[in-house]
Amino acid sequence: MKTIVITGPSGSGKSYLSNRLSKLFYDSILIKTDSYYRDNLLIRFLSIFLYDIYDRPISIKKYKIHNILRSIVNKDKIISIYKYDFKRKHSSQSKIGMNYQGDNQFIILEGIFAHRLNLNYNNTINIVCEAKKETCFKRRLKRDQIERARNTREVNKKFNKSWSLFYGNVQNFLNKNKFIAVNPVDKISYDKLIFNLKSLQKN
């Protein structure tokens, strides 16, 4: 089973793309790194002094993501998944049964941290979502106001820091690994991606 890694700055369409792909390749397994934020006392304490703590990899449970990927590769029948409540800043865990019978499967790993998980990215299909900064901000503002109860000023500050952090570290990943750049809402760009994925799936 091949793994698709989807990364990109905040608001670039990662979730939109991953959801479309998981429906198209309907037996796929979707893992969102946003679901693996820490909710322990250390992170809560650091967030007092580091405004951008939730835009840094230290804020997520990387080891849990690795454990889930390992479970999928081993074809474990039951795996643990996580969900993060952004309003309450609380992480919850549940177990789900897995079906590995489909021939149409990818592991889809999506999120702003997806390229910073110390995986072997030479063996993954790497996708980088691209969009103009202004467009990304509008999407982030709408999402955060509805889902995370943040005001415009707070979103603006968080977005600018997140944008800076992403582009400050992604270049090393791009230099070392093959990747496909895509604008998820552009039909030509999206269709080209799907053609590439279907070709890779057959190999």
C-alpha positions as CSV (number, residue, x, y, z in Angstrom):
1,M,0.0,0.0,0.0
2,K,1.5,3.3,-1.1
3,T,1.6,6.4,1.1
4,I,0.6,9.8,-0.1
5,V,2.0,12.7,1.9
6,I,0.1,16.0,1.5
7,T,1.6,19.1,2.9
8,G,1.4,22.9,2.3
9,P,0.9,26.1,4.2
10,S,-2.2,26.8,6.2
11,G,-5.3,27.3,4.0
12,S,-3.7,25.9,0.9
13,G,-6.3,23.2,0.4
14,K,-4.7,20.2,2.1
15,S,-7.9,18.9,3.8
16,Y,-10.0,19.7,0.7
17,L,-7.6,17.6,-1.5
18,S,-7.2,14.8,1.0
19,N,-11.0,14.4,1.3
20,R,-11.4,14.4,-2.5
21,L,-8.7,11.8,-2.9
22,S,-10.1,9.6,-0.1
23,K,-13.4,9.5,-1.9
24,L,-11.9,8.9,-5.3
25,F,-9.6,6.1,-4.0
26,Y,-12.4,5.0,-1.8
27,D,-10.6,2.2,0.1
28,S,-7.9,4.6,1.2
29,I,-7.0,5.3,4.9
30,L,-6.9,9.0,5.7
31,I,-4.7,10.3,8.6
32,K,-4.8,14.0,9.5
33,T,-1.9,15.3,11.5
34,D,-4.2,18.0,13.0
35,S,-5.9,15.2,14.9
36,Y,-2.7,14.5,16.9
37,Y,-2.1,17.7,18.8
38,R,-0.8,17.2,22.4
39,D,-3.1,18.4,25.2
40,N,-0.7,17.8,28.1
41,L,0.3,20.4,30.8
42,L,3.7,21.0,29.1
43,I,2.2,22.2,25.9
44,R,-0.4,24.3,27.7
45,F,2.4,25.9,29.7
46,L,4.6,26.5,26.7
47,S,1.7,28.1,24.8
48,I,1.7,30.9,27.4
49,F,5.2,31.9,26.3
50,L,5.4,30.6,22.7
51,Y,2.4,32.0,20.8
52,D,3.2,29.8,17.8
53,I,3.7,26.5,19.7
54,Y,0.8,24.9,17.8
55,D,2.6,25.7,14.5
56,R,5.6,23.6,15.6
57,P,6.1,19.8,15.4
58,I,6.7,19.7,19.1
59,S,2.9,20.2,19.5
60,I,1.9,17.0,17.9
61,K,2.2,13.3,18.9
62,K,4.6,12.2,16.2
63,Y,5.2,8.8,17.9
64,K,1.4,8.1,17.8
65,I,1.4,8.8,14.0
66,H,4.3,6.5,13.6
67,N,2.5,3.8,15.6
68,I,-0.6,4.1,13.5
69,L,1.4,3.9,10.2
70,R,3.2,0.8,11.6
71,S,-0.1,-0.8,12.5
72,I,-1.5,-0.2,9.0
73,V,1.7,-1.6,7.4
74,N,1.3,-4.7,9.7
75,K,-2.3,-4.9,8.7
76,D,-3.5,-4.9,12.3
77,K,-7.3,-5.5,12.5
78,I,-7.8,-2.9,15.2
79,I,-6.0,0.5,15.3
80,S,-6.2,3.5,17.6
81,I,-7.1,6.9,16.1
82,Y,-7.2,10.3,17.7
83,K,-9.4,13.4,17.4
84,Y,-8.5,16.9,18.6
85,D,-11.1,19.4,19.9
86,F,-9.6,22.8,19.1
87,K,-12.1,24.7,21.2
88,R,-11.5,22.6,24.3
89,K,-7.9,21.8,23.4
90,H,-8.6,18.2,24.2
91,S,-7.4,15.0,22.5
92,S,-9.5,11.9,22.5
93,Q,-8.7,8.3,21.4
94,S,-10.9,5.6,19.9
95,K,-10.4,2.2,18.2
96,I,-11.6,1.3,14.8
97,G,-11.7,-2.0,12.8
98,M,-9.7,-2.0,9.6
99,N,-10.4,-3.5,6.1
100,Y,-7.4,-4.2,4.0
101,Q,-9.2,-6.1,1.2
102,G,-9.6,-3.2,-1.3
103,D,-7.5,-2.9,-4.4
104,N,-7.9,0.9,-4.5
105,Q,-6.0,1.8,-1.4
106,F,-3.6,4.5,-0.4
107,I,-2.5,5.7,3.0
108,I,-3.2,9.5,2.8
109,L,-1.2,11.4,5.4
110,E,-2.2,15.1,5.4
111,G,-1.2,18.2,7.3
112,I,1.1,21.1,7.8
113,F,3.5,18.8,9.6
114,A,3.2,15.8,7.2
115,H,6.6,16.5,5.7
116,R,8.3,16.8,9.1
117,L,7.6,13.3,10.6
118,N,11.0,11.8,9.9
119,L,9.6,9.3,7.4
120,N,11.4,7.9,4.4
121,Y,10.0,10.4,1.9
122,N,11.9,8.7,-0.9
123,N,9.3,5.9,-0.6
124,T,6.2,8.1,-0.4
125,I,4.2,10.1,-3.0
126,N,4.8,13.7,-1.9
127,I,2.2,16.4,-2.8
128,V,2.7,20.1,-2.0
129,C,-0.5,22.2,-2.1
130,E,0.0,25.7,-3.5
131,A,-2.2,28.9,-3.4
132,K,-1.7,32.6,-3.0
133,K,-1.2,33.9,0.5
134,E,-4.3,36.1,0.4
135,T,-6.5,33.1,-0.6
136,C,-5.0,31.0,2.1
137,F,-5.7,33.6,4.7
138,K,-9.3,34.0,3.7
139,R,-9.8,30.2,4.0
140,R,-8.0,30.1,7.4
141,L,-10.0,33.0,8.7
142,K,-13.3,31.3,7.8
143,R,-12.3,27.9,9.2
144,D,-10.9,29.3,12.5
145,Q,-13.8,31.5,13.2
146,I,-16.3,28.6,12.7
147,E,-14.3,25.7,14.1
148,R,-11.9,27.2,16.6
149,A,-13.7,30.2,18.0
150,R,-10.9,32.7,17.1
151,N,-11.3,36.3,16.2
152,T,-9.8,38.0,13.1
153,R,-6.9,39.6,15.0
154,E,-5.9,36.3,16.5
155,V,-6.2,34.4,13.2
156,N,-4.1,37.0,11.4
157,K,-1.3,36.8,13.9
158,K,-1.4,33.0,13.9
159,F,-1.6,32.7,10.1
160,N,1.4,35.0,9.4
161,K,3.5,33.1,11.9
162,S,2.4,29.7,10.5
163,W,3.1,30.9,6.9
164,S,6.6,32.0,7.9
165,L,7.3,28.8,9.8
166,F,6.2,26.6,6.9
167,Y,8.2,28.3,4.2
168,G,11.1,28.6,6.6
169,N,11.5,24.8,6.8
170,V,9.9,23.3,3.7
171,Q,12.8,24.0,1.3
172,N,15.0,21.3,2.8
173,F,12.2,18.8,2.2
174,L,11.7,20.0,-1.4
175,N,15.4,19.8,-2.1
176,K,15.7,16.2,-0.9
177,N,12.6,14.6,-2.2
178,K,10.6,14.3,-5.4
179,F,7.2,16.0,-5.1
180,I,4.1,17.0,-7.1
181,A,3.0,20.6,-6.8
182,V,-0.8,21.1,-7.1
183,N,-3.4,23.8,-6.8
184,P,-6.3,21.6,-5.4
185,V,-9.1,23.9,-6.8
186,D,-7.6,24.3,-10.3
187,K,-9.1,21.6,-12.6
188,I,-6.1,21.2,-14.8
189,S,-3.7,20.9,-11.9
190,Y,-6.0,18.5,-10.1
191,D,-6.6,16.3,-13.2
192,K,-2.9,16.1,-13.8
193,L,-2.4,15.0,-10.2
194,I,-5.0,12.2,-10.5
195,F,-3.5,11.0,-13.8
196,N,-0.1,10.8,-12.0
197,L,-1.6,9.0,-9.0
198,K,-3.4,6.4,-11.1
199,S,-0.2,5.8,-13.0
200,L,1.8,5.3,-9.8
201,Q,-0.8,3.1,-8.3
202,K,-0.4,0.6,-11.2
203,N,3.4,0.4,-10.7
